Amino acid sequence: MQKSIENNVRDGRNYGASRDGGARHHAGVDLLTNSRDYNAWAMADGVIIKTISSYWEGTSAIFVKHGGLYALYGEIKIAGGLKEGGEVTQGQVLGNTIPNTKNGAAMLHLEIYTGSERTSANRLDPTFAQYLPAFTP
Ligand SMILES: [Zn+2]
């Protein structure tokens, strides 16, 4: 049975958290689910920019343009049939959470950008985004 990630789950690691002893910083927020098979929903209507089959430690990611903002839904297993250039609708299942192969944690790792390049200059703190319901692009 598929379950949904609850609204505003913020028990994961925050945006900007130190990584690698401060050498880098967490580019998104982690919405921990502690098990597989939680759905990751599209926050708004959008167009798929890219699917990343090998993202991090056995997980995948999907990068979606939502109006003027771009969201990376990471560390999931992408749902079947989703391809670059395809349209998604708000609430559509983009994938589901799966345990990573490093430590078995399962989450949606969510990043938000103001442009199609995933650079620090374009990156926003995703904490503003109501994961459900949708944010306003
Ligand atoms: Zn993360």
Boltz pocket constraint, residues with backbone or C-beta under 6 A from the ligand:
constraints:
  - pocket:
      binder: B
      contacts: [[A, 13], [A, 26], [A, 28], [A, 29], [A, 30], [A, 109], [A, 110]]
      max_distance: 6.0
